[in-house]
Amino acid sequence: MPISPSEAPVRAARMVAALDAGVVITDGRGRPLVDRGAAPMLDIAELLRGEAAHGPALRARAADSAYVIDTSGSAGVPKPAVVTVRGLTNHVRQTVEHFGLGREDCVGQTAPTSFDISVWQLLTGLAAGARTRIADGASPARLAAAIDDGGITVLQIVPMMIAALLDEGVHRGPHRLCAVISTGEELTWDIARRWHVACPSVALYNAYGFAECADDVTIATVTPQDDRTRPVPIGAPLANTSIHVLDDTLAAVPFGVVGELCVGGDGVGRGYLGDPRRTAIAFVPDPFGPPGARLYRTGDVGRRTEDGVLEYLGRADRQVSVRGLRIEPGEVEAALRELPGVADAAVKTHKTPHGVSLVAHLAYGGDDRTAPDASPTTGQARGDQEHAIDGPAREVAADAYARIRHALRDRLPRHMIPSVCVRWPSLPRSANGKVDHAALTYVPSAPHEAAEIRDDQVAAAVRAAWCAVLERPDIGWRDNFFLLGGHSLLALRMLDRVSRTLAIELDVESVFAHPCLDEFVEAVRTRARAPGPRSPRRRPP
């Protein structure tokens, strides 16, 4: 089971506790996250220096566990999904066959190893005698460079990254791409059209899958001739995999009728480690398979067209996908309720021109002195007009948001921390007493007053990069990148622009540490003054 070195410490501790690991392999960065258990700890550097006279005599059976991937859990804790050797090998072999991979190919490894997509990206090229180009965490500009320099032929990324690569001019480079696979969230016809126009010789695919089922379970070829009055298809099942559209009783529905998408076959995993209750809910006996077979109930709704093509239509529950990462709002809400002073919390997505953002709706208890947005000196909520207890819902101020985000860093991974927090007198509820999610509205606030002109090159270049990626010409010096609709992918694009203009390198953590424009400008100045190698000034695409 992989755990990212940047994982939230509290969440990492829960992951390790659920695993009951036999051994932990780590380095200096990861040791503080896993140094609490009783399992023996091995240093990766020492292992790499070692030698063995012969390889270990390991023989894995098809039904054995291959790996565990933690997914977001609605009960407030991660769900460790167990994948079998059968599921892993079937997915790798089907990928090699589907794309005809051979010695001349190179697979782009773009996902962190704590995400399920990384498994096939790391192993499939090696299984086919091809190469694997490591490019995880790369910004759009760096990924475009890796595609050109590394000779990547097969690439699987989220739709927003496909759009970002086109913005970077990847189609004008000397690439060897043969196939680009969209995954993680819904592919739009607009992005597909842009790809077909810019890269007509590079096949575009749309994949659909789950960590619980060894990643991809279906794939579709997306062509310019497809019917664009319908959703982008998710295609047909991989070999040894079955997809059923079922009603609540697990009976098949007719063609064209909407039902729940359920997965059967070799890819279906063993369930959630140490959680028989949630396993029994999601993994049920397969009425269409051989004795002992199980179906995975995805919670997605879709339909099968008359010609047998599958279409994804959304979720039956509240699970959301943000830039290709599945998030259970319940896990985020549980972390928010642990913050001092927070009486209730609900999480909902908000569509922006740049994709989907996660918005937290918060209600505080009667005593505001412990609230995350309380003044550290007076204990009162900041800004009577903005945070009046009996007033309307308001977006919390930038400094209050920064404290909330800081408090969540130990509890949630970065992609699950809300981009915006909204304060309510009390959360709206329906007649049955449940939170009325339809009434949880959010209207982005206007930027601060227009920024005064600053003559120095650094401030002007940084502000220009913010305005460009956020598509807002009126950004003020006290505006917060995330409260203006920014997210990690936009932050990477902004850093690419700053790097090209000022010839300095910063990592994405600098944006999270300094989310306000004036603070980020100072961080850039500090980096510019620091000794050491500078980034070569890159020509814009």
N, C-alpha and C positions, 0 to 999 in steps of 0.2 A: 504494500500500500504506500503510494507516494504521498509525502507531505511537503508542500512548498515551504522554503525557508522564510517566505514573506507571509505565511499563514498567521491569522490572528492567534495569539498565544492561548487564550481560553478555549477557542475552538479546537486548536491542535491538541490540547490536553484531553479533550473529550474524544477526539479521534483515536489517540493512542490508547486511552482507557478502554474503549470499545473493542480494540483489536486484540489485546492480550498478546503482544508481539513476542516472538521467540528471539529476535535479534533486531537491533537498530543499526543501520549504516548511515553515517552522517559526516558532516564536516564542521568547521568552527562556526559557520553561520547558522546551521540548523540545530546544533547541540542544545542551546537554551530552550528550544521548543520541546525537546523529547527527553530532557535530562531528569525527568521526574519518575520514570517507570523503573521496574525491576529487571527489564530485559537487558542482556549484555549489549554494550555499545561498541561498535567498530568504527574506526576512522577510515574514511574513504581513501585518504592519501596513503596510509599504511597498506591498505589492501592492494592499491595499484603498484606499490613497490615490491610486493611479494611475488613469489614464483611457485608454480606447482609442477611436479614431475608428470602428472597426468590429470585429465579432467575428472570431475566427480561423476560417479556412475548414477546419474539421475534418469529415472524413467517415469514420466508423467502420464497418468491415465486420462482419458478424455473427460471423465466426470470430475476430475480433481479441480480444485480452485486454482486459477491462474493469477489473478490479481484482485485487489479491492480498490474501488474508486468511491470517494465520499461525494455524495450529492446533497443539495440543500434539502432540509427536512422541515415539514410544516409544523412539527411539534416543538420546534425551537432548537433541535440538535441535528447534526449531519446524519445522513443515512448512508452507511457503508455497503455499497452494492458489490456483491461477489460475482465475478465472471469466471466461467469454467474454461479449461484448456480447449474443450470442443468448440466453444463459442469464439475464443480468440483465434484458433487456427482456421476455422471456417471463414471468419471475416478477412483474415490476411490472404488466404488462398483465393477467395472470391475477388478481392481487390486486384491481386496480381492478374487473374484471368480476365476480369472485366476491362482493365486498361491495357492488357497485353504487355506488362512490364518486363523488361529485360536488362541486359548489361549496360545498354546505352542510356538508361533512364536515371533520373535523379528525383527523389521524393523530397518535397519541402517539409521540414518539421517545424511547424509554426506555433504549436500549442504548448503551454507549460506541462511538465510531466505529471502534474496533479490533476489533469483533465483527460477524459477518456479518449479524445481524438488523438492524443499524443502516442497511444499504444501502437496503432496501425502505422502512424507516420514514422515512428522509430524502427519498427520491425519489418514492414512490408518490403522496403527497398532491399534490405539485407537478405530477406527470404528469396528475392528474385535475382540476386546477384547484382543489383543496382546500387547506387549511392544514396546516401541520406544527407541533406544539407540542413544543418542546425540553424534555425532562424527564429527561435521562440522569443517572444517579447519584442520583436523588431518593430520599429515604427514603419509607416508606409514607405518612406523614402529608403530606409535600410532594407526592407523586404524587397522593394523594387531592385535595389542594387544586388541583393543576394540572388534574385531570379536571373539577372544578367550574368553576374560573375560566377555564380555557382552552377549554372546550367540546369536549373530546376525544370523538370518536364511535367510533373504532376503536383498540383497544389490544392489543398483544401482549406478554405478560410470562410469567415462569416461574410454575408452580403455587404455590410458597411465597409469591410476591408477591400472587397472587390472594387467598390466605388472609389475608395481612397487610392488604390493602385492606379486606376484610370486617371484620377486627378494628378497623380505623380508622373504620368506619361509612360507607364510601363510598356504600352503598346508601341512606343517609338524606340525602345531599346533593342539590343541584339539578343533577345530572349530565345529560348528553345522550348517554351511552353507548348504542351500538347493538350493538356486537360486542366481545367479549373473547376473545382467542386465547391458549390455553395453549401453551407451547413449551419446548424445552430439556431437559425431563426428564419422567418419567412422571406424567401427571395421575391423581390418585386419585379414586375415586368419592365419598369423603368431601368433598373440596374441591368437586367438581362438585355434590353435593347441597346444600352450603352456599350455593353461588352461585345455584342454581335457586330455593332458598327465599327468599334475600335479594333477588335481582334477576330475578324471573321474566320480565320484559319485555326483558332483555338477552341476546341469543343467546350461547351459549358454544361455542367451537370448540377442537379439539385438532389442532395442526399438528405435522408431523414433517419434518425436513430436515437438510441438511449444508452446511457452508461449501464443500465440494468441488462442490456441485450448485446454487449460487446460492441457498442457504438452503432454504425450504420445498419439499417435493416432493409431500406429501399433506396433506389436511385433512379433518377430520370434524366434523359438527355433533353436539354432545353434548346429549341431551335427557333429561328426567326419565323417559321411557318406555323408555330403553335397557335392555338386559339386563345387570344389575349382577353377575351371576354370572361374567361374562367380563371381561377387561381392557378399559379404556376404549379404543375403537377409534381408529386413526390415519387411518381413512377411505379415500379413493380418490385416485388421482394427479391432479395439476393437468393442465390441457390441455398437449399436446405433451410429456408426461412418461409414462414407463412404470415400473411397479414389478413385479419378478419375485421369486418365492420359489423358490430354487434349492438343489440339493444340491451336494456338493463338486465334481462334474463340470460344474456349471453347467447341469444339466438341471432342468426345471421339476418340482416335486413336486405331488402331488394336493392338492385342497382339504382343509383341516384338518390337513395334515402340516406339521411345523415345518421350516423351512429358512432359508437366509441371504437377507436382503432386499437386492436389487440394483436400482440405479436406471439407467434409460436415458432417452434423449430429449434435448430441447434444453438442459436444465439442466446436464447433465454437463460439468464443466470440463475444462481441458487437462491437469491433473495437478499435480504439485508442482514448483515452479520449481527448476531446477538439480539435481533428484534423480530421474534416470531409473529407478533401481532401485525406489524406493518407488512411483513412478508406474506401473511395469509390474505391480507386485503388486496395486495397488488399482484401476487402470483397465485393463480387459481388453476384447477384441473382443466386441461385442454379437451373440450368435448369433440374436437375434430382430429386429434392426434392419437398416437398409439397409447396403450396403457401406461400410466405414470407420467405422461407428458404434461407440461404446464403452459398456460398462457400468461403473458405479462399484460396487465391492464394499464395502458399508457396514460389514461385521463385525457387524451386528445380526442377531438371529434373530427370526423371526415366522412368522405363518401367515395364510392367506386363508380366511375362513369360507365356508360354502356359498352365502351371499348376496353374496359378493364383497368383504366388508369386511376390511381389513387390521388385524392386531393385532400390536403390538410386544411381544416377550417377553424382551428382554434382550440381552446381548452374547455373542458367540462368543469374544472375547478379554478382556483385562483392562481395556480402556478404561472409564472411569467418567464420570458426569456429576454435577457438584456445583453445585447451584443454577443449572442450565441451561448450565453451561460444561463442554465436553468436556475431559477431562484424561487424558493417557497416563501411567500410573504410572511408566513407564520414564524419562520426562523428569525427574520429581521425584526418583526414585531416583538418577539420575546426578548431580543437583545435591547430594543428600545425601552421596554417596560422595566428593565433592570437599571436604567439610569435614574439617578436621584431626582425625585419630584415628579417623574412621569407617571401619571395615573392610568393612561390608556394610550394605545398607539395602533395605527392602521397604515398599511403600505399599499400604494397603488402606482401603476406606471402612468407616465405622461408623455405623449408623443410630441416631439419637437422636429424642426427641420433637419436635425442631425441624427435622428433615431429616437430611441426610447430612453427616458430617464426614470429613475426610481424616486418617488416622492413619499416622504414620511409625514403623516398627519398625527400631531401630538396633542394630547390634552393633559394638563397638569393638575395636581391635587390642590386643595385649598391653600396650602402653604407654599408660596413661590420661592422661598429662600433657598431651597435645595435644587431648584430647577436648573438644567444645564445652561439656560440663557439668563440666569440671574446675575446681577452685578456682583463681582467678587468682593466689593467693599461694602455695599449697602444691603446685599441679599435680596434686592427687589428686582423684578423683571425689568429688563432694559427697555426704555421707551414706552411711557404710559399709553401713547396713542397706538404704537405698533403692537403692544402685547397686552392690551386691556383684557382682563379676564372675562368681562361681560360684553366684549366687542366681537366683531366678525373674525373669521379666520384670517390670519396674516402670515406671510412668509417671515421666518425669524431673521434677525439681522446677521450680517456676515460674521461678526466676532462670535455671536452665539452659535451659529452653525459650525464654526471652526472648533468650538469646545465640544459640541455634540459629536462631531466627526472624530475628534481626538479620543473621546470616551469610548467610541465604538471600535477603535482599532484593535483592542485586545479581544473583542468578542466576535467580530465578523471579518471575513476576507474583504479586500478592497472593493471588489466588484459588487458586493452586497451592501455597501454603505450607501444610504440614500444621497442623491445629488442635491436634493432640496428638502428642507424641513418646514412644515406649515403648522402654526399653532392655532388651536381651536379652543373656545371656552369649554366645550364638551363635544365629543364626536357625535355626529348625527346618527340616529338609530331608527330602525323601522318599527312597526307596530308590535312585532314579536320580541323587541329588545335587542336584536342583533345590529351590529354596525351597518349602516346603509352606505355601502361602498359607492353606489351610483351618485350619492349626494356629496362625496368627497371631491369637490372641485378644486382646481388649482389654476390660477391665472398668473403667469410670470410677472414679477414686478419690473417696472421700467428701470433702466440703468440709472446710476447716480448722475449728478449734473455732468454735463459734457466736460471732458478733461481739458484743462488749460494746456496751451502749447508749451512743450518742453524742448529746449534746443538741443540737448545732448543726444548723441547718436543711439546710445543704448536704450534709453527710455522710448524714443521714437520708434526704434526697430521692434522692440518688444510689444508695444501697444499696437503697431501695425499688424504684427503676427496674430495677436488676439482678435483684432477686428476682422481679419481675413477669415480665420477658421470658424469664428462664431457668427460671421456674417452680420455684424452689428457695428455701424460706423461711430456710434455715440458712447463708447465705453469710457467710464470714468476711472480715475486712479484708485478709488476705493472699491470698485466692483470686484465681485468674486467670480472666478472662472466657472465654478460649478453651478452657482446660482443663476448664471446667464445661459445655462443649458449645456455646459461643457461636460465631457466625460473622458475616460482614459484614452480612447482612440483619438479624440480631438486634441487632447493634451500632447500626444505623440506627434501629431501633425503640426501643432504649434511649435514644438521643440525643433522639428525639422526646419521650419522657416527661420527660427532664431539662429540655429546652427549655420544655415547657409549664409545668413546676412552678417553675423558677427564672428563666425569661425570659432565657436566654443561649443562644448558638449555638456549637456545636462541630462540627467535621467528623469523619468516620469515622476519619481518620488519628490523631486523639487517642486512640482506643481501642487502636489497634495500638501506639502509642508508650507508652501507660500501661495495660497489660492487667490489672494487679493493682488491686483495688478501692481500697486506700488511696492508691496513686499516682494513680489516675484522679480520686479526690476532690480531691486537691491540684491537679490540672490544671484541674478545674472551678472551684476557688477562685481560681486565678490568672486564669482567663478572666473570672470575675465581677468581679475588681478592676481589670481592664484598662479603659482609657478607650475610648470609641467607642460606636456605637449598640448598644443592647440589642435582643434579639428581643422582639417583642410577646408578652405572655403569652397563649397560645392555650387556648381552652376545649376540654377533652377531648371526643371525639366521643361 
